[in-house]
Amino acid sequence: MSILTAFALAGVAFGYQYGRWPIVVALFFLGIGYGSWDVAMNVQGATVERLLGRAIMSRFHAGFSVGTVAGALVGTAMVALEVSVTTHLLVVAMTLSIAVPIGVRSFVPDTAPQEDAVDAAAAPTTPDAPRSALSAWRERRTILIGIFVLAYAFAEGTGNDWIAIALIDGYGATAVIGTLGFAVFLAAMTAGRWFGLAGWTSMVG
């Protein structure tokens, strides 16, 4: 999926020179590649959590956010240096197609030893465990988690999509300031994710 994302970014880079529809097609495949890649990353995180025997997913998400902050800062630099969108995206696509396939070689395999997982599975769960997958979706805690996730997804998606545009088009900021404002938002989200695990643990406790 990272390779598909890289090709899609290259498509956006070239489409930028030729009009709207090539970009639309490239963004369609970018969404498929990036969305599937995102799921795969979380599956790997869940595997690591299982082997560690403790919850650290929030820290993984914080690490992901560190990457988004770095990307936004690089984007700010590219705008300030007046590097073309095509050149910028082609370099990112090339870096992506090389770095990720090499990096995933050190990932924990899904079939890693499951001694800890077996012990955890043998332990009793909650007394009111759902009887079926369908009833799990109607369970109050599942609905509450879903509401929280939906609310934060709207907030994060709105910030990701519109902060830079709002600063530039709505407030007359320069492209550099608009991109930097986006980086500030991502930095705040990174901090929230990094300390989110501690806050969640204290709430549950």
CORZI-V162376 format. One record per backbone hydrogen bond with DSSP energy under -1.0 kcal/mol. CO is the residue of the C=O (numbers start at 1). NH is the residue of the N-H. If there is no record, write none. Layout:
CO,NH
CO,NH
This chain:
1,5
2,6
3,7
4,8
5,9
6,10
7,11
8,12
9,13
10,14
11,15
12,16
14,17
15,18
15,19
20,24
21,25
22,26
23,27
24,28
25,29
26,30
27,31
28,32
29,33
30,34
31,35
32,36
33,37
34,38
35,39
36,40
37,41
38,42
39,43
40,44
41,45
42,46
43,47
44,48
45,49
46,50
47,51
48,52
49,53
56,60
57,61
58,62
59,63
60,64
61,65
62,66
63,67
64,68
65,69
66,70
67,71
68,72
69,73
70,74
71,75
72,76
73,77
74,78
75,79
76,80
77,81
78,83
79,82
84,88
85,89
86,90
87,91
88,92
89,93
90,94
91,95
92,96
93,97
95,99
96,100
98,102
99,103
100,104
103,106
104,107
109,112
114,118
115,119
116,120
117,121
118,122
119,123
126,129
132,136
133,137
139,143
140,144
141,145
142,146
143,147
144,148
145,149
146,150
147,151
148,152
149,153
150,154
151,155
152,156
153,157
154,158
155,159
156,160
157,161
158,162
159,163
162,166
163,167
164,168
165,169
166,170
167,173
174,178
175,179
176,180
177,181
178,182
179,183
180,184
181,185
182,186
183,187
184,188
185,189
186,190
187,191
188,192
189,193
190,194
191,195
195,199
196,200
197,201
198,202
199,203
200,204
201,205
